[in-house]
Amino acid sequence: LFRQAGVDTVLKELQQLHDQRVLKPKLASKLSREEKHKALEYLMFLKKKWDGTIKGRGCTNGHKQCLYMAKEDVSSPTVAIESVLLTCVIAAAEGRDVATVDIPGAFMQADMDEMVHMRLHGTMAKLIEKIDRGLYTKYIRYKGERPVLYVELTKALYGTLRAALLFWRKLSQQLVEWGYTVTPYDWCVANKMVNG
């Protein structure tokens, strides 16, 4: 649908995975039948933005993980709306500076703490091979004419069930190292006194 602009967008997303060292290619012959069966599919969604540019969003389909992971092992805290509103009220009353931050590829900042395999096939396998032929080509196998690449996820990736939890842990730990104190009432709220 988007022709070369779509291809360029997909390549940009795959390049980010490569640059952040999210993927570790694996030989299919070295994976067990169960590991291949549990491997998550890589999905890519493209949309045309209001300004005409094409935006891509890659993720895994973590649905298979629901079969063998307990809910308490994957649940990430989420800020309560009351906490957001009270923080706004306090900031206004005290004249605090307020800023918002976007962390690009946020989940990819956190290391995976379990073995998760992902499968790229067809066009996705062909396109990631273009990024680094020396790395990926030897790991690609063909099912008929369809290329397939298995990878181990070394970083959290959107769509895996633990991604949000792993990122929250990393961010919280970093804030504590910077001198913030996480409130016991909402684990998603942290405060730091600066010059009183």
C-alpha positions in Angstrom: 0.0 0.0 0.0 2.7 2.5 0.9 5.3 1.2 -1.5 8.9 2.3 -0.9 7.9 4.7 1.9 6.5 1.6 3.8 9.7 -0.4 3.1 11.8 2.6 4.4 9.7 2.8 7.5 10.0 -0.9 8.3 13.8 -0.7 7.7 14.0 2.2 10.2 12.1 0.1 12.8 14.3 -3.0 12.2 17.4 -0.8 12.3 16.4 0.4 15.8 16.2 -3.3 16.9 19.6 -4.0 15.5 21.2 -0.8 16.9 19.8 -1.4 20.4 21.0 -5.0 20.2 17.5 -6.3 20.9 18.0 -9.4 18.7 20.4 -12.2 18.9 20.1 -14.5 15.9 19.8 -18.2 16.5 20.1 -21.2 14.2 16.8 -23.0 13.9 18.6 -26.3 14.1 19.8 -25.4 17.6 16.3 -24.7 18.9 14.1 -27.4 20.3 10.7 -28.1 18.9 9.2 -26.5 22.0 11.3 -23.4 21.6 10.2 -23.0 18.0 6.6 -23.6 19.0 6.8 -20.9 21.7 8.6 -18.4 19.4 6.6 -15.2 19.2 5.7 -13.7 15.8 7.1 -10.3 14.9 4.4 -7.9 13.8 4.7 -4.6 12.0 1.9 -2.0 11.7 2.1 0.9 9.3 -0.1 4.0 9.2 -0.2 7.2 7.3 0.0 10.3 9.6 -1.8 13.5 9.0 1.3 15.1 7.5 1.6 12.3 4.9 4.6 10.5 6.6 4.4 6.8 7.2 4.8 5.6 10.8 5.8 2.1 11.7 5.4 0.2 14.9 7.0 -3.2 15.4 6.1 -5.5 18.2 5.7 -9.2 19.1 2.5 -11.1 19.4 2.9 -12.2 23.1 -0.4 -14.1 23.1 1.4 -17.5 23.3 3.0 -16.4 26.6 -0.5 -16.3 28.3 -0.5 -20.1 28.1 2.5 -20.5 30.4 3.0 -17.3 32.4 1.2 -16.4 35.6 -0.5 -13.0 35.7 1.4 -11.9 38.8 4.7 -12.5 37.0 3.8 -10.1 34.2 1.7 -7.3 35.8 3.3 -3.9 35.9 2.1 -1.2 38.2 0.1 1.6 36.6 -0.3 5.0 38.0 -3.7 5.8 39.6 -5.6 8.7 38.1 -5.9 10.1 41.7 -2.1 10.2 41.9 -1.9 12.1 38.6 -4.5 14.6 39.7 -3.0 15.1 43.2 0.4 15.6 41.7 -1.0 18.3 39.4 -2.7 20.0 42.4 0.5 19.9 44.5 2.7 21.2 41.6 0.3 24.1 41.0 0.0 25.0 44.7 3.7 24.9 45.2 4.7 26.5 41.9 6.7 23.5 40.8 8.3 23.2 37.4 6.5 20.4 35.4 7.8 18.6 32.4 6.9 15.6 30.4 9.4 13.2 28.8 9.1 10.6 26.0 11.7 7.8 26.2 12.2 6.5 22.6 12.1 2.8 22.5 11.4 2.7 26.2 10.9 -1.0 26.6 14.1 -1.7 24.7 16.1 0.0 27.5 15.4 -2.9 29.8 17.2 -6.3 29.6 15.1 -9.4 29.2 15.3 -11.7 32.3 14.0 -14.8 30.6 14.5 -16.7 27.4 12.2 -15.5 24.7 12.5 -16.4 21.1 10.9 -14.5 18.2 10.4 -15.4 14.6 10.7 -13.1 11.6 9.6 -14.5 8.3 8.9 -13.5 4.8 9.5 -9.8 4.1 10.6 -9.1 7.7 13.4 -11.7 7.4 14.5 -10.3 4.0 14.6 -6.7 5.2 16.5 -7.4 8.4 19.0 -9.3 6.4 19.7 -6.1 4.4 20.7 -4.3 7.6 23.6 -6.6 8.4 24.2 -9.4 5.9 27.3 -10.6 7.8 25.2 -11.1 10.9 21.8 -12.4 9.8 22.3 -14.2 6.5 23.8 -17.4 8.0 20.9 -17.8 10.4 18.1 -17.5 7.8 16.5 -20.8 6.7 13.9 -21.3 4.0 10.6 -23.1 4.3 10.0 -23.5 0.7 10.7 -20.1 -0.7 9.8 -18.3 2.5 12.8 -17.1 4.6 12.6 -17.6 8.4 14.9 -16.1 11.0 14.7 -17.1 14.7 16.2 -14.6 17.3 16.5 -14.5 21.0 15.2 -11.2 22.6 18.0 -9.7 24.7 15.9 -6.6 25.5 12.3 -6.1 26.4 10.1 -5.6 23.3 6.6 -4.3 23.1 4.2 -7.2 22.9 6.0 -9.5 25.3 4.1 -9.8 28.5 6.9 -8.8 30.8 8.1 -5.7 28.8 6.2 -3.1 30.8 7.2 -4.7 34.2 10.9 -4.9 33.2 10.9 -1.2 32.0 9.1 -0.1 35.2 11.7 -1.9 37.3 14.6 -0.3 35.4 13.0 3.2 35.5 12.2 3.0 39.2 15.6 1.8 40.1 17.2 4.6 38.1 15.0 7.2 39.9 15.9 5.8 43.3 19.6 6.0 42.3 19.1 9.7 41.4 17.7 10.3 44.9 14.0 10.0 44.3 11.7 8.2 46.9 8.9 6.0 45.6 5.7 6.6 47.6 4.4 3.5 49.3 0.8 4.5 48.2 1.5 4.4 44.5 4.6 2.7 43.1 4.4 4.8 40.0 4.9 8.1 41.9 8.4 9.2 43.0 9.4 12.5 44.7 12.7 14.2 45.2 13.4 17.2 47.3 15.8 19.7 45.5 17.1 22.6 47.5 14.3 22.2 50.1 
